[in-house]
Amino acid sequence: MYKNYLTHQFAINFDRMCSSLQLEPELTQSLQRSSHNMVYHFTEALKPQTIREESRHFHLALAFLAECKRLLDEAGVEFSELRGCHEVLLGRLTRLCRDDSEQTYFVRVG
C-alpha cells in the first residue's frame, strides 16, 4: 500500500469532493456510487493477491473513474480542483493498469 500511498490519497480526496457536490439527486447518487466504487477497487488492488486480481481491480477502478468523469461532464461541473484531481488519478491509474498488464503478460509468456 505504501508504494501507492499518494495515489490512494488522491482517490480518497476525489471521492470526498464528489460526495460534497450538490447536484440533481439521481446524478449525486450515481456519482457517489461510482467514486466510492473507484476507491474500493483501488484499495482492493493494493491488498496482497495474484497479479491477475490486482490488475482486475486496477482496471475496475479506472472504469469507475471514467464513469465519474462522464457524470461530471453530464452535470456540467467545472470545479478546477476536482478536475485536476481527476487528471492526476487518470494518469496514475492508467500507468498502474499498463504496468500490471505488462506483468501479467510476462507471467503468462514466461
N, C-alpha and C positions, 0 to 999 in steps of 0.2 A: 504494500500500500504506500509506503513512504516513497517509492520510486515515482509514483504518480500523484503525490500529495497535492501539488499545486493545481493540477487538472481537476482533482476531486474538489478542491475549494472553489474553483471556477464553476463547477457543476452545481454545487450547493448554492452559491451566490445567484446563479442564473435561475435556479428553482425558486429561491426566495423572491427575486424580482418578479418572476412570472406570477407567483402567488399573491403579490401585493397589487397587481394591476386590477383596476375596476373596469371590466368590460361587460358586454351582454352576458347574462347568466350562463347560457349554453357555451359561449366561447371561453368564459372563465373556467368552467368545469373541464372542458376539453384541453385547454392549455395547462391547467394544473395537473391533470391526469398524465399528459404527455411529459411534462417536465419532471414530475415525480418518478415516472417510469424510466426516464433517461438516467436520473440519479441512481435509481435502484439497479438497473442493469450495469451501469458503470461500476458501482460498488461490488456487485456480484463478480464482475470480471477481475477484480483485484484480489479475490479470495483464492487460495491455493486450489488448483484444479487442472484438468487437462488443457493443453493448448487449444484444442478444438472448442471446448466450453468457454474458455476465456475469449476466444475470437468471436464466438456466437454472441456473448454478452456485449462486447465492444460494438459489434455491428448493430445490435438492437438499440444500444444507447445512441448510436449515430442516427438510426432511423427515427427514434423518438425526438431527437434534436431537430431533425428535418421537419417533423410534424409540428414542432413548436414554431419553427420559422414560418411555415405555411399559415398557421393560426395567427401569428403576429402580423403577417402581411395582410391577411384577411381582415383583421381588426384595425389595420392602419396605424399600428403602434410605431412611433418614431423616437422612442426613448433611446438616446445615443449610448448610454451606459449599458443598457440591455443588449443593444445591437453589437456593441464592442465585445461584450462577454460572449455572445453567441459566436462571433467570428473567431475568437480565441479557442473556444470549445470545439468548433468545427474543425479547425486546423489540427488541434491536438488529438481529437478522436479519429480523424481521418488518418493521421500518422500511426496511431495505435492499431487501427484496423489493418493498415497496409503492412506494418511490421508483423502482426500476428498472422496475416495471410501468407507472408513470405516464410515465416517459421513453420506454419502448417504444411506448406509445400515441401520444404526441405525435409521435414519429418516423414512425409509420405514417400518422397523420392529416395531418401537416404536409407 
